[in-house]
Amino acid sequence: MSKTQRTREICALAPIVPVLVVDDAAQARPLAEALVAGGLPALEVTLRTPAALDAIRAMAEVPGGVVGAGTLVTPEDVRAAKDAGAQFGVSPGATETLIAACEAEGLPLLPGAATASEAMALLEKGYDMLKFFPAEASGGAPALKAIGAPLPQISFCPTGGVSPSNARDYLSLSNVICAGGSWVAPKHLVEAGDWAGIEALASEASKLMD
Protein backbone atom coordinates (compact mmCIF):
# COMPACT_ATOMS: atom_id res chain seq x y z
CA MET A 1 0.00 0.00 0.00
CA SER A 2 1.44 3.32 -1.02
CA LYS A 3 1.80 5.78 1.83
CA THR A 4 1.90 8.62 -0.67
CA GLN A 5 -1.45 8.29 -2.41
CA ARG A 6 -2.70 11.58 -1.00
CA THR A 7 0.62 13.29 -1.76
CA ARG A 8 0.41 12.00 -5.33
CA GLU A 9 -3.13 13.40 -5.67
CA ILE A 10 -1.95 16.82 -4.46
CA CYS A 11 1.05 16.79 -6.81
CA ALA A 12 -1.26 15.99 -9.72
CA LEU A 13 -3.36 19.13 -9.19
CA ALA A 14 -1.08 21.32 -11.35
CA PRO A 15 2.28 21.07 -13.12
CA ILE A 16 3.97 23.52 -10.74
CA VAL A 17 3.89 23.65 -6.94
CA PRO A 18 4.93 27.18 -5.90
CA VAL A 19 7.72 27.13 -3.32
CA LEU A 20 7.04 30.15 -1.15
CA VAL A 21 9.21 32.05 1.32
CA VAL A 22 6.81 34.37 3.16
CA ASP A 23 8.32 37.19 5.21
CA ASP A 24 5.06 38.98 6.06
CA ALA A 25 2.03 36.92 7.05
CA ALA A 26 -0.25 39.77 5.96
CA GLN A 27 0.72 38.97 2.38
CA ALA A 28 -0.07 35.27 2.68
CA ARG A 29 -3.77 35.24 1.89
CA PRO A 30 -3.69 37.53 -1.19
CA LEU A 31 -0.64 35.64 -2.43
CA ALA A 32 -2.43 32.32 -2.11
CA GLU A 33 -5.56 33.73 -3.73
CA ALA A 34 -3.53 34.94 -6.72
CA LEU A 35 -1.77 31.61 -7.18
CA VAL A 36 -4.99 29.59 -6.87
CA ALA A 37 -6.77 31.93 -9.28
CA GLY A 38 -3.90 31.41 -11.72
CA GLY A 39 -4.39 27.65 -11.61
CA LEU A 40 -1.81 26.54 -9.04
CA PRO A 41 -3.76 25.25 -6.01
CA ALA A 42 -1.02 23.25 -4.25
CA LEU A 43 1.22 25.64 -2.31
CA GLU A 44 4.40 24.91 -0.37
CA VAL A 45 5.29 27.41 2.35
CA THR A 46 8.85 26.89 3.53
CA LEU A 47 9.45 27.02 7.27
CA ARG A 48 12.38 29.38 6.81
CA THR A 49 10.89 32.58 8.19
CA PRO A 50 9.25 33.58 11.49
CA ALA A 51 6.05 34.32 9.54
CA ALA A 52 5.80 30.87 7.95
CA LEU A 53 3.32 29.24 10.34
CA ASP A 54 1.05 32.29 10.38
CA ALA A 55 1.24 32.30 6.58
CA ILE A 56 0.11 28.67 6.49
CA ARG A 57 -2.81 29.51 8.80
CA ALA A 58 -3.91 32.33 6.48
CA MET A 59 -3.49 30.30 3.29
CA ALA A 60 -5.37 27.32 4.74
CA GLU A 61 -8.52 29.45 4.63
CA VAL A 62 -8.28 30.21 0.90
CA PRO A 63 -10.98 28.33 -1.06
CA GLY A 64 -9.56 25.89 -3.56
CA GLY A 65 -6.07 25.98 -2.12
CA VAL A 66 -4.11 23.06 -0.66
CA VAL A 67 -1.35 24.45 1.52
CA GLY A 68 1.64 22.46 2.65
CA ALA A 69 4.72 23.09 4.76
CA GLY A 70 8.16 22.80 3.25
CA THR A 71 11.55 22.22 4.79
CA LEU A 72 10.21 19.84 7.45
CA VAL A 73 13.24 18.59 9.39
CA THR A 74 12.13 17.72 12.94
CA PRO A 75 9.03 16.22 14.60
CA GLU A 76 8.44 19.67 16.09
CA ASP A 77 8.24 21.08 12.55
CA VAL A 78 5.68 18.43 11.66
CA ARG A 79 3.46 19.10 14.66
CA ALA A 80 3.64 22.87 14.23
CA ALA A 81 2.81 22.62 10.52
CA LYS A 82 -0.15 20.32 11.15
CA ASP A 83 -1.45 22.59 13.93
CA ALA A 84 -1.22 25.58 11.56
CA GLY A 85 -3.41 23.84 9.00
CA ALA A 86 -0.88 22.32 6.59
CA GLN A 87 -2.42 19.54 4.50
CA PHE A 88 0.87 18.04 3.39
CA GLY A 89 4.56 18.27 4.21
CA VAL A 90 7.71 18.49 2.10
CA SER A 91 11.24 17.68 3.20
CA PRO A 92 14.62 18.08 1.48
CA GLY A 93 15.45 14.52 2.56
CA ALA A 94 14.02 11.87 4.84
CA THR A 95 14.88 10.37 8.21
CA GLU A 96 13.25 7.62 10.24
CA THR A 97 12.27 10.19 12.86
CA LEU A 98 10.68 12.58 10.38
CA ILE A 99 8.74 9.83 8.61
CA ALA A 100 7.46 8.49 11.94
CA ALA A 101 6.35 11.97 13.01
CA CYS A 102 4.42 12.57 9.79
CA GLU A 103 2.75 9.18 10.01
CA ALA A 104 1.85 9.80 13.67
CA GLU A 105 0.31 13.17 12.80
CA GLY A 106 -1.40 11.86 9.66
CA LEU A 107 0.41 14.45 7.54
CA PRO A 108 1.02 13.31 3.94
CA LEU A 109 4.74 13.64 3.23
CA LEU A 110 6.70 14.37 0.07
CA PRO A 111 10.16 13.19 1.17
CA GLY A 112 13.30 14.21 -0.69
CA ALA A 113 15.76 11.95 -2.48
CA ALA A 114 18.70 12.71 -4.77
CA THR A 115 20.07 9.22 -5.47
CA ALA A 116 18.78 5.81 -6.52
CA SER A 117 19.64 4.36 -3.10
CA GLU A 118 17.67 7.07 -1.27
CA ALA A 119 14.71 6.53 -3.59
CA MET A 120 14.85 2.75 -3.10
CA ALA A 121 15.02 3.13 0.69
CA LEU A 122 11.89 5.27 0.65
CA LEU A 123 10.14 2.88 -1.72
CA GLU A 124 10.78 0.08 0.80
CA LYS A 125 8.87 2.15 3.36
CA GLY A 126 5.90 2.59 1.01
CA TYR A 127 6.79 6.01 -0.42
CA ASP A 128 6.58 6.10 -4.22
CA MET A 129 5.99 9.86 -4.72
CA LEU A 130 9.22 11.70 -3.92
CA LYS A 131 10.83 15.10 -4.19
CA PHE A 132 13.98 15.10 -6.34
CA PHE A 133 16.19 17.64 -4.61
CA PRO A 134 18.30 19.57 -5.34
CA ALA A 135 17.23 18.90 -8.91
CA GLU A 136 19.62 20.97 -11.01
CA ALA A 137 22.61 20.42 -8.71
CA SER A 138 21.93 16.65 -8.81
CA GLY A 139 22.20 16.46 -12.58
CA GLY A 140 18.90 17.91 -13.71
CA ALA A 141 16.40 16.25 -16.01
CA PRO A 142 18.95 13.82 -17.54
CA ALA A 143 19.81 12.47 -14.07
CA LEU A 144 16.16 12.11 -13.10
CA LYS A 145 15.42 10.31 -16.37
CA ALA A 146 18.32 7.93 -15.71
CA ILE A 147 17.19 7.21 -12.13
CA GLY A 148 13.66 6.61 -13.38
CA ALA A 149 14.61 3.95 -15.91
CA PRO A 150 15.22 1.16 -13.34
CA LEU A 151 12.67 2.57 -10.86
CA PRO A 152 9.54 3.18 -12.98
CA GLN A 153 7.24 2.70 -9.98
CA ILE A 154 8.51 5.92 -8.36
CA SER A 155 7.22 9.37 -9.36
CA PHE A 156 8.99 12.63 -8.60
CA CYS A 157 8.49 16.34 -8.01
CA PRO A 158 11.85 17.90 -8.96
CA THR A 159 12.66 21.04 -6.97
CA GLY A 160 15.73 23.24 -6.78
CA GLY A 161 16.81 25.23 -9.77
CA VAL A 162 13.64 24.57 -11.75
CA SER A 163 12.77 27.60 -13.88
CA PRO A 164 10.60 28.55 -16.87
CA SER A 165 13.54 27.72 -19.13
CA ASN A 166 13.95 24.11 -17.97
CA ALA A 167 10.58 23.18 -16.42
CA ARG A 168 9.33 21.47 -19.57
CA ASP A 169 12.48 19.30 -19.64
CA TYR A 170 11.44 17.87 -16.30
CA LEU A 171 7.69 17.79 -16.92
CA SER A 172 8.18 15.82 -20.14
CA LEU A 173 9.66 12.89 -18.17
CA SER A 174 7.37 9.92 -17.58
CA ASN A 175 8.33 9.78 -13.89
CA VAL A 176 7.57 13.44 -13.14
CA ILE A 177 4.12 14.47 -11.89
CA CYS A 178 4.90 18.12 -11.15
CA ALA A 179 7.82 20.39 -10.31
CA GLY A 180 8.46 22.83 -7.48
CA GLY A 181 9.30 26.38 -8.47
CA SER A 182 9.73 29.74 -6.78
CA TRP A 183 9.62 31.95 -9.88
CA VAL A 184 5.82 32.21 -9.85
CA ALA A 185 5.97 34.38 -6.71
CA PRO A 186 9.10 36.55 -7.07
CA LYS A 187 9.98 38.63 -4.04
CA HIS A 188 9.66 41.97 -5.82
CA LEU A 189 6.08 41.25 -6.90
CA VAL A 190 5.11 40.00 -3.44
CA GLU A 191 6.60 43.07 -1.75
CA ALA A 192 4.82 45.33 -4.25
CA GLY A 193 1.52 43.55 -3.69
CA ASP A 194 1.28 42.90 -7.43
CA TRP A 195 -1.17 40.03 -7.11
CA ALA A 196 -2.33 40.39 -10.72
CA GLY A 197 1.25 39.94 -11.86
CA ILE A 198 1.62 36.81 -9.73
CA GLU A 199 -1.68 35.43 -11.01
CA ALA A 200 -0.40 35.93 -14.57
CA LEU A 201 2.82 34.03 -13.81
CA ALA A 202 0.79 31.26 -12.18
CA SER A 203 -1.49 31.06 -15.20
CA GLU A 204 1.51 30.63 -17.51
CA ALA A 205 2.98 27.95 -15.24
CA SER A 206 -0.34 26.08 -15.06
CA LYS A 207 -0.15 25.50 -18.82
CA LEU A 208 3.37 24.03 -18.87
CA MET A 209 2.07 20.52 -19.49
CA ASP A 210 -0.41 21.52 -22.23
C-alpha positions, 0 to 999 in steps of 0.5 A: 500500500502506497503511503503517498497516495494523497501526496500524489493526488496533491502533486497531480493538481497542477504542473507547478507547486509554488515554493514560497518564502513568506516574510510577512504573514499579511501577504499570505492570503492575497498571495495564495488567492492569486496563485490559486486563481492562476491555476496553481492550487497546491502551495508549499510554504517553507518554514524558513521565516518567522512568519511561515506558520502564520502564513500557512494559517492564512493560506489554509482558509483560501478556497480551492487551495491546498497548503503544505509546509516545506523544509520539514526537518524535525518532529516539532516542525511536523506538529507545528505545521499540522497545527497551523493547517498544513495539508501536506509536508515536504522535506529536502530529505528523509529520516526515520524520525521525520517519517514516523512523526508525519505518520503519527500526525497523519500528515502526507509527506513528500520526502526528498531523495537525490540518489537511486539508493535514497529513492529505493530506501523510501520505496521500501517504506511505502513512499513512491511519490518523492521530491527530487532535490536539489534537482539541477545540482543533482544532474537535472532532467537527464539524471532524473530520467536515468534514475527513473529507468530502473525505478519506474514505480517511483514518481517525482516532483523535482525542486531546486533550480527549476525555472521557466527555461527548464521546467518542460524538460522535467515535466516531459519525463514519464516519472515526473508528476509536477515540479516545485518552483519559486519563480511564480511568486518573485519577491519583488512582486510579493513586496509590491503587492502585485497580485495580478502579476503573480496570477499571470505568472501562475497562469503561464505555469499552469499551462506548462504541461499543455 
